[in-house]
Amino acid sequence: MFFSGDPSNRKRVDLGGRSSKERDRKKLLEQAKLERNKRSWMRQQNSAAVIIQVYNIFLIV
């Protein structure tokens, strides 16, 4: 099979990890937004913990 340059014969692959019946686009986008917010919150918490730990080290020394 040689490359013909025609993209119409390519298979479409759904990378959402879900069946089309499970969720619609709106629910998928909402879930992705919630996950992004959760990751952002976790980054903020980790940064705050590092700052507190560094501050405590300077108090001890």
N, C-alpha and C positions, 0 to 999 in steps of 0.2 A: 504494500500500500504506500503510495507516494503522496507527498503533500501537494494538494491541488491549489491551495491558496483560498479555497472557498470555506468561510467560517460557518456556513449553514449546516454542515454535517457534523459539527462538534457536539458532544453530549453536554447537557446542562447539569451541573452538579450543585446541589443545595448544601451549603456548608453550615446551615443553621442548626444542625443536629436535631431536627424535629421533623415530624411528618406534617404534611400540609393540612391535615385535618386537626392536628393538635392545637395549634395557635394561629391566629391570623397575624398579619404584619404589624398591626397596632400593638398587640400584646407583646410581640417580640421586641419591638422598639422600646416599649415601656420597661421590659425586663432588662434590656441592655443599659438603659439609663439608670435604673436602680443599682445595677452591678457597678457601673462607673462611679456613681456617688459613693457606694460602699468602699470601693478601692481608694477613692480620694480621701474619705474620712479616715481610713486606716493609715494612709501616708501621713496625714496630719497628726494622728495620734503617735505614730512612730517618731516623727520629727520632734514632737513635744517631749516625748520620753527621753530622747537623746539629749535635748537641751537641758532637761532637769538633771540627768546623770552627769553631764559635764559640769553643771553648776555645783552639784554636790561634791564632785572631785575637788574643785577649787576651794570649797568651804573646808574640806578636810585638811588640805595641804596648807 
